[in-house]
Amino acid sequence: MKEKWEGSCFGIETAIIQNKRRVLGYNKDFYFLNNPRADSKLLNIINYYQLTQYLKAFSPTIKTQKNSKSTSLKTFLESFVSQAKLDQEKESLSIFDYYYIDDNKENTGHAVILCGYEYGDFDRDGKKEHRLKIYDCNNRSGYYYMYVSDDYTSFTYTNDAIRDGIRLENCYTQLDYVSGNDISTKDYYNLGLTVDDLILTPTPIPGIDHMVGSAGTTIPSNAITLHVYADKPFTMMNANGQTLIYKDNTFTGTMKVYDYRMVGSQNTEIYITVDPSDSFSVSDIKDRFYLGAEIDGHYYAAKSDGAKSVTLSKTKGVELKGSNLFTFEVTRGTDLENSDLISISGTAEADVCLNSDNDKVQFTSDKNCSDLKVETYKDTDKKEQSIQQKTNSVTFTDNQDNTINIDTKPVKKNINSCQISFELVRKYIYDGKEKKPEVIVKDESSQKLTLSKDYKISYSDNIDAGEGNVTITGLGNYEGQVEKHFSIEKAEQNFELKKQKYDLYVGDTETIRLENAIGKVEFSSKDPEIVSVDSDKGNIKGLREGRTVIYITADGSDENGKQNYKSCQKEIEVIVKEKPSDSGSKGENIPTDKDKENVLPSQPPYYRYNYIKYTYYYIRLYAPTIKKVQSKKKGQLRVKWSKRAQVDGYQIQCSTKKNFKKNKKTVLIKKNVTSAQIKKLKRKKRYYVRIRSYKQFFFNRYYSKWSKVKTINKIK
């Protein structure tokens, strides 16, 4: 046995293959074990396999030594390539051992895993080669490759364990490999272990469809493996809406899971084999989280501490959503010539996205990000670059000199991609003033944008009834314009009618009068054979006895034709009667004094005697309208009124009582007079004044109804 421990590569690689073969498969992107320092049983297993090498308790499948008459290099390479092809066919793994002269001129060695095979013109020089994919447990950034010539006479290979600039083909002393079949069948490898010896196993829940292991033991050739770090439970959804729920080391849900591997009891690292999908997303993330997956031949990954959700999507790329400050690292495979993989990390306070569009890879965020660091990979070549300034966009494109161009110029987002709404506290109704509804603008993550910083607004057509316009123009990190509309409703109108009913005799005419009508006014008769009406003036005429309705409509338009008020329609009842003509002696059918004082204003009677026909007929009387009442002289007031036709005079009453029952003074005025001076009134008193017209017939006087009462507050 060796006196000192010189590494555990052989033990680690053998433990991976022997104990994890069932779940690793072939051409996988990861190989892992629990932490040996935290797992004494695993450490003992690794030590055992390592000791089989040091004690020479194992024999390689085939080996070759430089400057030796043993198996030639060509024979070894033919066998090694054949093994790689066989492994690929059977989805198996083998161990590759090599020994070389190190920097101290000592003979040393290393063990790695043979895990892939390709054949083609990889250097594009017209010569085809065999390319063998190598996994090294010491390498966390990618894979190594051995290139074997088409005639098996030479090879090229190097990795970080070999001296800088020195390739294995120039310094090796021995090459050998142990096939997966030998590892499976040799007694000294078979410890009777199961997967449970090295892996944390979730507890299955009986009766749950498609839970872990329910998809069957046969893994489809197109299955992919999800890589997850999670401190807390999570729910994942694929593009088909199927879910995978992880909680308390248990998987449930509707997503088919063919296999799983869990490493560590804290900060658990989980590998889950599932059907391929165009997207995988996890929402309601708690604390730190990592998700990686192969989608359509490219690797996608997102890591964050503080983001709310993560999405890996064939069309949308890698997305992290968050509203508060969070750290991130997003990674995506590319179609660029000069880079296979691009990763960018930093600090953000809004959503971030990394996506590829054939000839470029674009990183964007809703807000500027800080502490940005870029990593680009081409095969095993890795390049890093820090971005000093804050930016919301980084664009990666190919340069002609086989390098990557990195453009950090901020990209403005179109304001049209935002959510725009109005905060309407009430309906807008026309009142002749400008209407300016408050505008709310939110980004795609529903974060409210700032007026005058992210956008500005302007209004048009926001006074008259109809559709008002708001124009939102992007500022700062936003560009473009969006036009939104809101409604201004027509105002109500309610014109007033001077009279609600008209009584006519056949042949009589009247004019319908109204106030506060807005717009063009039109009149129409429900029954034109009873009452005719001018459509624009409102003059009505009784044509025959009957009852009908006149419709009055104001359309609400102004002098410029703008329709800011609603149309309003009212109706007035009109009753038409035949004029009475009764034969008889003088004085017959003359009303009493009581009748004289209480007749309607529209039908005040005056009976005139026709000496030829010996009949009486009606004459209608109307009350005058008082125009003005004033007191300029002591104890006097002057009354002015409108003149009435077919009257014989006027009667004026003044009283200090509104009901005219006390302190009343009455005077008669001739018919051709329209003003009068009333004297001998009490000074400093309030007086009420009214007037009526009268007609004299023989010894009787017939009056109209009293006018409206006018008040004078104080007699001089």
Phi, psi and omega in degrees: 000145178298150179282336180226157181276123185247027180119165185231023186301314181297317180295319180294312182296321179293319179298320178301309184292312186293318188261350183236011185303320186297332185251347180283311186072204186234148181059034177280159181266009182201149174215129189206164173220168169299167177289114183299330181294334181260005184220095185297325180296316178295319180299319179296322180295315179298316179300320181298310181296325179294321181293330177299330177285311183294326180273002180055038179276001179235163175231134180291160177295317175201151178214159174223146179235141180289143177058039180226155179273009177288197182310132181289162178299319181297317179297318179297314182295322176300315180294318182296316178294319178300321179295319179299318178296317180296317178301319180295320180295320183263001182054054181242178181225150177228163178256133177249122178250139172219147179238142183207170178272120183273189184296333180270015180063023179257152178277119181229175183210173181206151179240136179224175182251130172278119190222015178187157181213138174216159178223126181174183178266085187280333179268356180057039178249012179086001181246128179274151182220165170263126179247121181253126182275131186239129173256132180241124182297343178275349186254121182253000186253355180164199182245162171252162181225138172254130179252122181248130182298158184297334180262008175065020182265347182209166177209165172226140180194141171206160171205182186294340182284336181271154183303146180305131177079355181256128181261152186300323182297342181263344186231004184286153173245330179208143173233136174207167174214155176242118183290157177299327179294319179295320179297327182282333190251336182293136183299322185287350174267333190275101179262004180070030182273158174239172179300327183296342179290339186237351189232141171288128185251121177298152179274115181289151177253114182302144174089355180268119180293144174060024175285179184305128178089348185283345182285352179104167185275342179277120182266123179300152182294335181264008180297151178238165181242125176273139180244120187227135165247128182214129174274336186230167177301155179210161175235124181250146178228139177261183185295339180270003180084005178282146186243154174226118186250125179245125178201133177053048179058028182231137176253135171220176177126191185252357179280132179290127178241118183272330180198164180208155174215135182233131182239124176089142178271343174235150186048051190300134175258123189237134175240124188233123180266121185221174174292151178294155179207157179282349178199153172222135181220148177227127179246171180054047180289140176246127175059218184284146182203145176221137176220128177226145180199154173265124180232119177054042175084001179238150180267133179237140178205149177216134177231137182204155170231097179121347177288160183263331180206158179224142177223131171249118188221139178300323183267323184265349181082216181255121183237136169236131179247137179191153181247336177259172181299130178211154175266155184208159167213120181241139186225142180208139171291151186233170173253014179289153178288325189259006178204131177272332187212138178231136179229139177223135182230164179165202180237132183227162174231015176205177184304145175233154181210138173236118183219160183242143179225068179059283187265005177204157173241131187239127171255130180222156175213155179289338178223164180298140177252156181235169178055039184283138178224132184247138173232129176239143183235136171225110189056240179261005181274126182238134177232141181238149176207134176264143178254117189285315185276157174285143179203162177249009182206137172224127182243132181247127176222162179283139167261159181288342181268025178067023175246175180253130174273131181242113181254121183253018179294128181300142178252129179277142177267148178283130181299340180292341179279354182273164175270120184239130181214168177253142173261086183273115179271345179197174174283145176267124180238138183304130173216013179086001181247160178293143175248127182228083178295145178289133182259133177246123180240125179234147178281185185294341177261017176067022174272134185286130177277163185255127177296141180075347175254311181260338182197162172230162183229151174219153184241151174210156181051042187247026176245304183285158177298143182135220183254119175269153184243142173233128178251122179255121182246130182291145176229165175062243180278006182237149179221172179089175181227150175227134177251126177242161184231152174218164186255139170245117185278155177291146178279155176284150170230150183212083181288160184251139175263134179294325178227146181263350183204143178236136174244121182235155165261156179305127180096342179285155177233155176212161174244124178286126182246140179215162181231152173065024175283139182245126178095187180289132182254131178234144180241143176212150182256135177294324179227092183296344178283341177265311180224129173262155181213140172289131185293333184250338184256338179081019176279124181248153179217131177284128183253322176205164185296136179160185181229133180209185183231139172255128178264133177241123182234128172249122190278352174084004180274152177261187184295340179265004179084005179281134185262079183265350180238150177288149174293143181229134179232135174228168181222150181234136177276137178233129179245127181246132178233157174285144176291136181285146175215096186248128175280154180160181183276169180302134178086356181286140179065021176278130183296159176283172178298324179298319179296323181299322186277348188234018178284157179293149182296332180281348180223049175288124187269146164223124185263118178253135182268128177264109186291337182280314183265357181053044179230165174247152175216162184276145165233132183272135178248147179234145178286140174291166175251125178287124180270321187202142173228126181212160179231109179248345180240154184296129177068018182226157170218152180245135180244134173239141182215171179272144183282142176245143179276160175057038175238160179257353179165187183226150176241127181246137175236138174234139181206150174277354178252138183294332180270001176059029180266340179224162178049048186255139176232129184238134178226150175254139183234144179292161189289334184271005182259141178238011174206156181205150178255121180259128187247175176058049176255160180284130181287155176063016180251154174274136179235146175251137187231138173215162184216152173213156178266162179215161177229133183263130175226110186052242184262006182249146177241127181250134187248153167279178174287156179295150174286175172295145183282134173252147183241136170242122191293329184206128174278135183295000000 
